[in-house]
Amino acid sequence: MIEALRNKSVIVSWVLLLVLASLFVFINWPFLVPLVLAGIFALGLVNLVTRLTQKLHLPRGLTSTLVVLVGSTVFWLPLALAIYRISVHLSAPQQFEASHAMFQIQSLKTSIVGILKKITDVTGIDFATPASSMFESVIKNIGQWFFTYSSQVVSQLPGLLFQSFIFVLFLVALLWKAQHIKDFVVKYSLLDDELTENLILVAKDSCSITLFSTFVIGVIQASLIGLGALCFGEGDFWLVVTITFVVSFIPIIGAAPVGFVLALLAFIGDRIGAAIGMAVVASVAGTIDNILKPFLAGGKGDNKISPLIGFTCVVGAVVMFGISGLLLGPVIMNLVYGATPLLLKHLKQERT
């Protein structure tokens, strides 16, 4: 009888716990994305904040706030300028159609059609006419897609700013109370203390690897490609920086193709010096990944994972979660890579 009542008490406790957790998640569902992203950034930055707090002898709350503000400025400055450039193009579409970028695309089309005309002269089969029509359609659709997508981005800007504000508040709070949160998790974890500590360490490593290798390398690569575009007059600096930064998160593809595309467009436009310069910049930016990632990752995480797996994880995460998948994909990949052996080892020990 006592055992039955005890089991019933356990069941009721679990039901109440699940109900309360479900209600908490339900009312905070609109803030789920900024909360998850704040958790990832907090796990990745917690050691940095701890070291800065000890070195600068500042209150942890102040150190957390300063780190978040500096990081937000570094992230939002190029993005805000890129959005401004997009809004300028939206306000003057005729000016965009006559811009240097559209001139480069038209030059590419002319060169390809010229090559196809030579092939037509040799073979007698008309490749040039359908190709020219196809290019005109593609260029028109690209322009329409750009303006439609850009308009949607600009219209969603107020919501994005609000979500970013919530993210900053969550991140400061998590960094400030990191030790209290860790103590709570270890105290009430259903796993033993050693395994819980190891899983927390894996989570911190997974997030820090993504932030300090993928994120930092992305910033460096985007800055190099952007400076190259600025020096050689190829493309809008802030748009190039933003696009390169986003693409740099995708394994196998990386940031170098953006530079090579600009080099190709410069070559087609008979700007040989700019083409060679952009090709050199793209090559340097592409090799930075291989040079710095082992140093920043410290031989852990995605440094040991196949680039093909990294590619599918990032692209799949973007498909499932949107733009936040660029961050969630590498974190989940590294978390699975690090936590799975620990859990399997624990299960094996429990069996024996």
C-alpha positions as CSV (number, residue, x, y, z in Angstrom):
1,M,0.0,0.0,0.0
2,I,2.7,2.4,1.0
3,E,4.7,1.5,-2.2
4,A,1.6,2.1,-4.3
5,L,1.1,5.5,-2.8
6,R,4.7,6.3,-3.2
7,N,4.6,5.4,-6.9
8,K,1.4,7.5,-7.3
9,S,3.1,10.4,-5.7
10,V,6.0,10.1,-8.2
11,I,3.6,9.9,-11.1
12,V,1.7,13.0,-9.9
13,S,5.0,14.9,-9.4
14,W,6.1,14.1,-12.9
15,V,2.7,15.1,-14.4
16,L,2.7,18.4,-12.5
17,L,6.3,19.0,-13.6
18,L,5.5,18.4,-17.3
19,V,2.4,20.6,-17.1
20,L,4.3,23.4,-15.5
21,A,7.1,23.1,-18.0
22,S,4.7,23.0,-20.9
23,L,2.9,26.1,-19.7
24,F,6.2,27.9,-19.2
25,V,7.3,27.0,-22.8
26,F,3.9,27.9,-24.2
27,I,3.8,31.4,-22.8
28,N,7.4,32.0,-23.8
29,W,7.0,30.5,-27.3
30,P,7.1,33.9,-29.1
31,F,10.6,34.4,-27.6
32,L,11.8,30.8,-28.2
33,V,14.3,31.7,-30.9
34,P,16.0,34.6,-29.1
35,L,16.1,32.5,-25.9
36,V,17.7,29.5,-27.6
37,L,20.2,31.8,-29.4
38,A,21.0,33.6,-26.1
39,G,21.6,30.2,-24.4
40,I,24.1,29.2,-27.2
41,F,25.9,32.5,-27.0
42,A,25.9,32.4,-23.1
43,L,27.5,28.9,-23.1
44,G,30.1,30.0,-25.6
45,L,31.0,33.3,-23.9
46,V,30.7,32.3,-20.2
47,N,34.4,31.4,-19.9
48,L,35.4,34.7,-21.6
49,V,33.2,36.7,-19.2
50,T,34.7,34.8,-16.2
51,R,38.3,35.6,-17.3
52,L,37.5,39.3,-18.0
53,T,35.7,39.6,-14.7
54,Q,38.8,38.3,-12.8
55,K,41.3,40.3,-14.9
56,L,39.4,43.6,-14.9
57,H,38.1,43.3,-11.3
58,L,34.7,44.4,-12.4
59,P,31.3,43.2,-11.2
60,R,30.2,40.2,-13.3
61,G,26.9,41.9,-14.3
62,L,28.9,44.9,-15.7
63,T,31.4,42.7,-17.6
64,S,28.5,40.7,-19.1
65,T,26.8,43.9,-20.2
66,L,30.0,45.3,-21.8
67,V,30.7,42.1,-23.7
68,V,27.2,41.9,-25.0
69,L,27.2,45.6,-26.1
70,V,30.5,45.3,-27.9
71,G,29.5,42.1,-29.6
72,S,26.1,43.6,-30.6
73,T,27.8,46.6,-32.1
74,V,30.2,44.5,-34.1
75,F,27.3,42.4,-35.5
76,W,24.8,45.2,-36.1
77,L,27.0,47.8,-37.6
78,P,27.6,46.1,-41.0
79,L,24.2,44.6,-41.0
80,A,22.5,48.0,-40.4
81,L,24.6,49.5,-43.2
82,A,23.7,46.7,-45.5
83,I,20.0,47.1,-44.8
84,Y,20.4,50.9,-45.4
85,R,22.0,50.1,-48.8
86,I,19.1,47.8,-49.6
87,S,16.6,50.4,-48.6
88,V,18.4,52.9,-51.0
89,H,18.1,50.4,-53.8
90,L,14.4,49.9,-53.0
91,S,13.7,53.6,-53.1
92,A,15.4,54.0,-56.5
93,P,15.0,50.7,-58.5
94,Q,15.9,52.5,-61.8
95,Q,19.2,53.5,-60.2
96,F,19.8,49.9,-59.2
97,E,19.2,48.7,-62.7
98,A,21.8,51.1,-63.9
99,S,24.2,50.2,-61.2
100,H,27.7,48.8,-61.5
101,A,26.5,45.3,-60.3
102,M,23.8,45.1,-63.1
103,F,26.4,46.3,-65.6
104,Q,28.7,43.4,-64.5
105,I,25.8,40.9,-64.9
106,Q,25.0,42.2,-68.3
107,S,28.7,42.0,-69.3
108,L,28.7,38.3,-68.1
109,K,25.6,37.6,-70.2
110,T,27.2,39.3,-73.3
111,S,30.4,37.3,-73.0
112,I,28.6,34.0,-72.7
113,V,26.2,34.7,-75.6
114,G,29.3,35.7,-77.7
115,I,30.9,32.4,-77.0
116,L,27.7,30.6,-77.9
117,K,27.5,32.5,-81.2
118,K,30.9,31.3,-82.1
119,I,29.8,27.7,-81.4
120,T,26.7,28.4,-83.5
121,D,28.9,29.5,-86.4
122,V,30.9,26.3,-86.2
123,T,28.1,23.8,-85.6
124,G,25.3,25.5,-87.4
125,I,23.0,24.9,-84.4
126,D,21.6,28.1,-82.9
127,F,22.6,28.1,-79.2
128,A,22.8,31.9,-78.8
129,T,19.2,32.9,-79.3
130,P,17.6,30.7,-76.7
131,A,20.5,31.4,-74.3
132,S,20.0,35.1,-74.7
133,S,16.3,34.8,-74.0
134,M,17.0,32.6,-71.0
135,F,19.5,35.1,-69.6
136,E,17.1,38.0,-70.0
137,S,14.4,36.0,-68.1
138,V,16.9,35.0,-65.4
139,I,18.2,38.6,-64.9
140,K,14.6,39.9,-64.7
141,N,13.6,37.3,-62.2
142,I,16.7,37.9,-60.1
143,G,15.8,41.6,-60.0
144,Q,12.2,40.9,-59.0
145,W,13.3,38.4,-56.4
146,F,15.9,40.9,-54.9
147,F,13.3,43.6,-54.6
148,T,10.6,41.3,-53.2
149,Y,12.9,39.7,-50.6
150,S,14.5,43.0,-49.7
151,S,11.1,44.6,-49.1
152,Q,10.2,41.7,-46.9
153,V,13.4,42.1,-44.9
154,V,12.8,45.8,-44.4
155,S,9.2,45.3,-43.4
156,Q,10.2,42.8,-40.8
157,L,12.9,45.0,-39.3
158,P,10.8,46.3,-36.3
159,G,10.1,42.7,-35.3
160,L,13.8,41.8,-35.8
161,L,14.9,44.7,-33.6
162,F,12.4,43.7,-30.8
163,Q,13.7,40.0,-31.0
164,S,17.2,41.3,-30.8
165,F,16.4,43.4,-27.8
166,I,14.9,40.3,-26.0
167,F,18.0,38.3,-27.1
168,V,20.4,40.9,-25.5
169,L,18.4,40.9,-22.2
170,F,18.4,37.1,-22.0
171,L,22.1,36.9,-22.9
172,V,23.1,39.5,-20.2
173,A,21.0,37.7,-17.6
174,L,22.3,34.2,-18.5
175,L,26.0,35.4,-18.4
176,W,25.4,37.3,-15.1
177,K,23.8,34.3,-13.4
178,A,25.7,31.5,-15.1
179,Q,27.1,30.0,-12.0
180,H,23.7,29.9,-10.3
181,I,22.1,28.3,-13.3
182,K,24.9,25.6,-13.5
183,D,24.5,24.8,-9.8
184,F,20.8,24.4,-10.2
185,V,21.2,22.1,-13.2
186,V,23.8,19.9,-11.4
187,K,21.7,19.8,-8.2
188,Y,18.5,18.7,-9.9
189,S,19.9,16.7,-12.8
190,L,18.5,13.1,-13.2
191,L,22.0,12.0,-14.3
192,D,25.0,11.6,-11.9
193,D,27.1,14.7,-11.2
194,E,30.1,13.5,-13.2
195,L,28.1,12.9,-16.4
196,T,26.2,16.2,-15.9
197,E,29.4,18.1,-15.6
198,N,30.8,16.4,-18.7
199,L,27.7,17.2,-20.7
200,I,27.8,20.8,-19.6
201,L,31.5,21.0,-20.7
202,V,30.5,19.5,-24.1
203,A,27.8,22.0,-24.5
204,K,30.1,24.9,-23.7
205,D,32.8,23.6,-26.1
206,S,30.2,23.1,-28.9
207,C,29.0,26.7,-28.5
208,S,32.4,28.3,-28.1
209,I,33.8,26.4,-31.1
210,T,31.0,27.8,-33.2
211,L,31.3,31.3,-31.9
212,F,35.1,31.6,-31.8
213,S,36.0,29.6,-34.9
214,T,33.1,29.8,-37.3
215,F,31.9,33.2,-36.2
216,V,35.3,34.9,-35.9
217,I,36.7,33.3,-39.0
218,G,33.5,34.4,-40.9
219,V,34.1,38.0,-39.7
220,I,37.7,37.9,-40.9
221,Q,36.9,36.4,-44.2
222,A,34.0,38.8,-44.8
223,S,36.2,41.8,-43.9
224,L,38.9,40.6,-46.3
225,I,36.5,40.1,-49.2
226,G,34.8,43.4,-48.5
227,L,38.0,45.3,-48.3
228,G,39.1,43.7,-51.6
229,A,35.8,44.7,-53.2
230,L,36.2,48.3,-51.9
231,C,39.8,48.6,-53.1
232,F,39.2,47.2,-56.5
233,G,35.8,48.8,-57.0
234,E,33.8,45.6,-57.3
235,G,30.4,45.6,-55.6
236,D,29.0,47.4,-52.6
237,F,31.2,47.0,-49.6
238,W,28.6,46.4,-46.9
239,L,26.5,44.1,-49.1
240,V,29.6,42.1,-50.0
241,V,30.6,41.9,-46.3
242,T,27.1,40.7,-45.2
243,I,26.7,38.1,-48.0
244,T,30.2,36.8,-47.5
245,F,29.7,36.5,-43.7
246,V,26.5,34.5,-44.2
247,V,28.0,32.2,-46.9
248,S,31.1,31.6,-44.7
249,F,29.0,29.5,-42.3
250,I,28.4,26.9,-45.0
251,P,31.1,24.2,-45.1
252,I,32.5,23.2,-48.5
253,I,31.2,26.5,-50.0
254,G,32.8,29.0,-47.6
255,A,33.6,32.6,-48.3
256,A,36.0,32.3,-51.2
257,P,33.4,31.8,-54.0
258,V,32.1,35.3,-53.4
259,G,35.5,36.8,-54.1
260,F,36.0,34.6,-57.2
261,V,32.6,35.6,-58.6
262,L,33.6,39.3,-58.2
263,A,37.0,38.4,-59.9
264,L,35.1,36.7,-62.7
265,L,32.9,39.7,-63.2
266,A,35.9,42.1,-63.2
267,F,37.6,39.9,-65.8
268,I,34.6,39.9,-68.1
269,G,34.5,43.7,-67.8
270,D,38.1,43.8,-69.0
271,R,39.4,45.0,-65.6
272,I,42.2,42.5,-65.5
273,G,44.1,44.2,-62.6
274,A,40.9,44.1,-60.4
275,A,40.2,40.5,-61.5
276,I,43.7,39.3,-60.5
277,G,43.5,41.3,-57.2
278,M,40.1,39.9,-56.3
279,A,41.3,36.3,-57.1
280,V,44.3,36.8,-54.8
281,V,42.0,38.2,-52.0
282,A,39.6,35.3,-52.5
283,S,42.4,32.7,-52.3
284,V,43.8,34.3,-49.1
285,A,40.3,34.4,-47.5
286,G,39.7,30.8,-48.5
287,T,42.9,29.5,-46.8
288,I,42.3,31.4,-43.6
289,D,39.7,28.9,-42.7
290,N,42.2,26.0,-42.9
291,I,44.9,28.0,-41.0
292,L,42.9,29.5,-38.1
293,K,40.2,26.9,-37.4
294,P,42.6,24.2,-36.0
295,F,44.1,27.0,-33.8
296,L,40.8,28.4,-32.6
297,A,39.0,25.0,-32.2
298,G,41.9,23.5,-30.3
299,G,41.6,20.1,-32.1
300,K,38.0,19.7,-30.9
301,G,34.5,19.8,-32.5
302,D,33.9,20.5,-36.1
303,N,37.7,20.5,-36.8
304,K,37.4,16.6,-36.8
305,I,34.0,16.3,-38.5
306,S,33.7,15.6,-42.2
307,P,33.0,18.8,-44.3
308,L,30.2,16.9,-46.0
309,I,28.5,16.3,-42.7
310,G,29.0,19.9,-41.8
311,F,27.5,21.0,-45.1
312,T,24.3,18.9,-44.6
313,C,24.0,20.0,-41.0
314,V,24.2,23.7,-41.8
315,V,22.0,23.6,-44.9
316,G,19.5,21.3,-43.2
317,A,19.3,23.6,-40.2
318,V,18.8,26.7,-42.4
319,V,15.9,24.8,-44.2
320,M,14.3,23.9,-40.8
321,F,15.0,27.0,-38.7
322,G,15.6,29.8,-41.2
323,I,18.6,32.1,-41.0
324,S,19.2,31.1,-37.3
325,G,20.1,27.7,-38.6
326,L,23.5,29.1,-39.6
327,L,24.3,29.1,-35.9
328,L,22.1,26.2,-34.7
329,G,23.5,23.8,-37.3
330,P,27.1,23.8,-36.2
331,V,26.2,23.9,-32.5
332,I,23.9,20.8,-32.9
333,M,26.5,19.0,-35.0
334,N,29.2,19.6,-32.4
335,L,26.9,18.7,-29.5
336,V,25.9,15.4,-31.1
337,Y,29.6,14.7,-31.9
338,G,30.6,15.4,-28.3
339,A,27.7,14.1,-26.2
340,T,26.9,10.8,-28.0
341,P,30.1,9.0,-26.9
342,L,29.5,10.1,-23.3
343,L,25.9,8.9,-23.2
344,L,26.8,5.6,-24.9
345,K,29.6,5.0,-22.4
346,H,27.3,5.8,-19.5
347,L,24.7,3.3,-20.9
348,K,27.3,0.6,-21.3
349,Q,28.5,1.1,-17.7
350,E,24.9,0.9,-16.4
351,R,24.4,-2.4,-18.2
352,T,27.5,-3.9,-16.5
